[in-house]
Amino acid sequence: MNDFRFNQLSTLMDAYVTERVPLPRGVWFLKIVFLQRLYKQADGTLKDRQNTASADYTKNVMDLLKERLNDLFSMNQAKKPPQGKVSGGGGVSASAQDEKLVALNYICRFIQWTFHENLIDRPLMFTALLGTSLMSICFLDNC
């Protein structure tokens, strides 16, 4: 994975969530700017370049989703007091967790949009979902 591209996508998603960018506009921008850069950097035939850009985007977005899920689950673990002990009010605030849920919800819906726009490498996405702990995303009510 190229960390630079991952960081760009992560920053882009953070901006989308913060600015409440409508999904169609966000997907359009992703197609025009982000994927065009990936496409131009790839080598080979037209089809090879499209497949490379799609695979690269899919890897990055699935890594982003995994990172955000891990953040959310680690927040949940921080909120739970050890067994047999009463929480002393420390831990993570509800508003911080709500913000993480809003961001995760947006990312899930964004992935759905890019899936329907055929921007995602579907076999690679399903492999990532089935091959990791990301299966839990299918059962979240917020996505």
Stockholm file with secondary structure:
# STOCKHOLM 1.0

chainA/1-143         MNDFRFNQLSTLMDAYVTERVPLPRGVWFLKIVFLQRLYKQADGTLKDRQNTASADYTKNVMDLLKERLNDLFSMNQAKKPPQGKVSGGGGVSASAQDEKLVALNYICRFIQWTFHENLIDRPLMFTALLGTSLMSICFLDNC
#=GR chainA/1-143 SS CCHHHHHHHHHHHHHHHHHTCCHHHHHHHIIIIIHHHHHHHCCSSHHHHHHHHHHHHHHHHHHHHHHHHHHHHHHHHHHSCCTTCCCCSCSCCHHHHHHHHHHHHHHHHHHHHHHHTTCSCHHHHHHHHHHSGGGGGGGCTTC
#=GC SS_cons         CCHHHHHHHHHHHHHHHHHTCCHHHHHHHIIIIIHHHHHHHCCSSHHHHHHHHHHHHHHHHHHHHHHHHHHHHHHHHHHSCCTTCCCCSCSCCHHHHHHHHHHHHHHHHHHHHHHHTTCSCHHHHHHHHHHSGGGGGGGCTTC
//
